[in-house]
Structures are given as structure tokens and as C-alpha cells.
């Protein structure tokens, strides 16, 4: 005779060590220091359209966040309950901007302007199939322009870590961001999320 028992939720985690670099772009930084001959595009590829999503649903946001961040250990918002995430998305100080090409999303950025002087570039990235298409750097410049327009102080902040794309830090530096500090963080990422975690990050 078997007795049914409820299945316990998997509470196991993988410990990850990352170096997080915090950067800022001051209002007196007049523009991205891109040499004319470095070959980095500063405008979107043909067929791209940047749209602010005025009332994003939780489902659409999770599609963007999970797809863009899957390879880079983006896990915190995966753990955020729907009701909390819906409240964030409904906050008028937080904005979601999606880059479309041919009618489908290929990247996005999220701005948090709840600080009256600074705007934080909370999330930024491209869909996997859009990496290498020349859309990333123009999208970052668009994020900076949008953030500055919505900030009374003109300061834009962002952070990146060693779990991100290897070109992420260099791209921020190219756009004029200046590193303020780098700290080591330890994350315990729940295994039930199914995220691929590189061996180099395992603590």
C-alpha cells in the first residue's frame, strides 16, 4: 500500500561568484567617445523600431527578461512574484522600451527613474539571435538619451558583472560610462530556474 505524499519544491541552489562593476554617466559627458574609424554603428540597422511599451503585461515582460537574460544568470526577476512585478511595471517612474525588427522584439532596456536626480539603466540586452547584428550599441545610446531626457540631474547609472556578455563592460565604457567601484558578490541561484551556469562562475 502506497501513501501519497506532496512533492517538495526543489530548494537546491548553485553558488555563483561574480564581480559587479557600478558605472555612471555624468551630465557633462557630451557624448559617446567613439572614434570615427572604429567601425561601431551608432544607428539602428534597417527595419528597426524602438517602442516604449506603455502598459507591459507581466507575461510579455517575462518573455523579454527570460530570453535576453537566460545565458547571463538573470535570475532575480524570475523569482519576483507576479503581483510585485506587475506593481513595478505599473509604476510611471519605470519604463520599458523594446526594439523591434520586422515586427518582432530583438532587444529591450528598462529605466528606473524613481530617484529624482539619477536614472538607473536596470536591464539592457538583445535577444540571442540579434547579437552581432549591429543593434546593441545604438540601443545603448538610445537608452542613454532616453534616461537623460527623463532625469532632472542628468546622471545615468548602470551595473554589469562577469556573468554578462564579455563585451558588456567595454560597450558601456565606449558609451562614456565611468566605473565607480567593483565588488565581489555571491549569489545562490535556485536550480529549479534551469539557468545554464558557466563553470567559471561557480564558487
C-alpha positions in Angstrom: 0.0 0.0 0.0 1.5 3.3 -1.0 0.8 6.6 0.7 0.7 9.7 -1.5 3.0 12.5 -0.3 3.1 16.0 -1.8 6.2 16.7 -3.9 8.5 19.1 -2.2 9.8 22.1 -4.1 13.4 21.8 -5.1 15.3 24.2 -2.8 18.8 23.4 -4.0 20.9 26.2 -5.3 24.2 26.7 -7.2 26.6 29.2 -5.7 28.0 31.8 -8.1 30.7 34.4 -7.6 30.6 37.5 -9.8 32.4 40.8 -9.9 29.9 43.6 -10.3 31.1 46.9 -11.7 29.0 50.0 -11.0 29.2 52.8 -13.6 27.8 56.3 -14.0 27.5 58.7 -16.9 27.6 62.3 -15.8 25.6 65.1 -17.4 28.8 66.9 -18.5 29.7 63.8 -20.7 28.8 65.3 -24.0 28.5 62.0 -25.9 29.9 58.6 -26.6 33.7 58.7 -27.3 33.6 56.7 -30.5 36.4 57.3 -32.9 35.1 57.8 -36.4 37.1 54.8 -37.8 36.4 52.2 -35.1 33.5 50.7 -37.2 30.9 50.7 -34.4 27.5 51.6 -35.7 25.7 54.4 -34.0 22.3 54.0 -35.7 19.9 51.1 -35.8 20.1 48.6 -38.7 17.3 49.0 -41.3 13.9 47.8 -40.3 14.3 48.6 -36.6 11.8 50.5 -34.5 12.2 51.4 -30.8 8.9 51.5 -28.9 8.1 52.4 -25.3 5.6 49.8 -24.0 3.1 51.9 -22.0 1.3 49.1 -20.2 3.5 46.0 -20.3 2.0 42.8 -19.1 3.9 40.5 -16.7 3.8 37.7 -19.3 5.4 39.9 -22.0 8.0 41.3 -19.6 9.0 37.8 -18.5 9.3 36.7 -22.1 11.8 39.6 -22.7 13.7 39.2 -19.5 13.9 35.4 -19.6 15.0 35.3 -23.2 17.6 38.1 -23.1 19.0 37.1 -19.7 18.9 33.3 -19.9 22.6 33.0 -20.8 23.8 35.6 -18.3 22.3 34.4 -15.0 19.5 37.0 -14.9 17.5 35.4 -12.0 16.2 38.0 -9.6 13.1 39.0 -11.6 12.4 35.3 -12.3 12.0 35.0 -8.5 9.8 38.1 -8.2 6.1 37.2 -7.7 3.7 38.3 -10.4 1.9 40.7 -8.2 5.1 42.5 -7.3 6.4 42.6 -10.8 3.0 44.0 -12.0 3.3 46.8 -9.5 6.8 47.6 -10.7 5.7 47.7 -14.4 2.7 49.9 -13.5 5.0 52.5 -11.8 5.1 55.6 -14.1 8.8 56.1 -13.0 9.8 52.8 -14.5 9.7 52.5 -18.3 10.2 49.6 -20.7 11.5 50.2 -24.2 11.5 47.4 -26.8 13.5 47.3 -30.0 11.6 45.6 -32.9 12.8 44.5 -36.2 10.4 43.2 -38.8 7.7 43.1 -36.2 9.4 41.0 -33.6 11.3 42.1 -30.5 15.1 41.8 -30.7 16.1 43.7 -27.5 14.9 45.9 -24.7 16.0 48.3 -22.0 14.4 49.2 -18.7 14.8 52.5 -16.9 14.1 53.3 -13.3 13.6 56.9 -12.6 12.3 56.7 -9.0 15.4 58.6 -7.9 14.7 62.3 -8.7 18.2 63.0 -9.8 19.5 59.8 -11.3 18.1 57.3 -13.7 19.2 53.7 -13.4 19.5 51.5 -16.5 18.2 48.5 -14.7 18.2 46.0 -17.6 19.6 46.1 -21.1 20.2 43.5 -23.8 19.5 41.8 -27.1 17.7 38.6 -27.9 20.3 35.8 -28.7 19.6 35.9 -32.4 20.2 39.6 -32.6 23.7 39.6 -31.1 26.2 40.6 -33.7 23.7 42.4 -35.9 24.8 45.9 -35.0 21.8 46.7 -32.9 23.3 46.6 -29.4 25.4 49.8 -29.3 22.7 52.0 -30.9 20.2 50.6 -28.4 22.5 51.6 -25.6 22.9 55.1 -27.0 19.1 55.3 -27.2 18.8 54.2 -23.6 21.2 56.9 -22.5 19.4 59.6 -24.5 16.0 58.5 -23.0 17.4 58.3 -19.5 18.9 61.8 -19.7 15.6 63.2 -21.0 13.8 61.8 -18.0 16.3 62.9 -15.3 16.5 66.3 -13.7 20.0 65.6 -12.6 21.2 64.1 -15.9 23.1 61.2 -14.2 22.6 57.7 -15.7 23.7 54.7 -13.7 24.2 51.1 -14.7 26.0 48.0 -13.4 27.4 45.0 -15.2 29.0 41.8 -13.9 31.3 39.0 -15.0 28.2 36.8 -15.8 27.1 39.2 -18.5 28.2 39.2 -22.2 32.0 39.6 -22.3 31.6 42.8 -24.4 29.2 44.4 -22.0 31.7 46.4 -19.9 33.6 47.6 -22.9 30.3 48.7 -24.6 29.4 50.8 -21.5 32.9 52.4 -21.4 32.6 53.2 -25.1 29.3 55.0 -24.5 31.0 57.2 -21.9 30.2 55.5 -18.6 32.9 55.7 -15.9 33.4 52.8 -13.4 32.9 53.9 -9.8 33.7 50.6 -8.0 33.8 46.8 -8.4 32.6 44.4 -5.7 32.5 40.7 -5.4 29.0 39.2 -4.9 28.0 35.7 -4.1 24.7 34.5 -5.5 22.8 31.4 -4.6 20.8 30.7 -7.8 17.9 28.3 -7.4 18.4 25.2 -9.5 14.7 25.0 -10.3 15.1 28.0 -12.6 17.1 25.8 -15.0 19.6 28.6 -15.9 22.8 27.5 -17.6 25.7 28.5 -15.3 29.2 28.5 -16.7 31.8 26.7 -14.7 34.0 29.8 -14.5 31.2 31.4 -12.3 30.7 28.6 -9.9 32.0 29.3 -6.4 
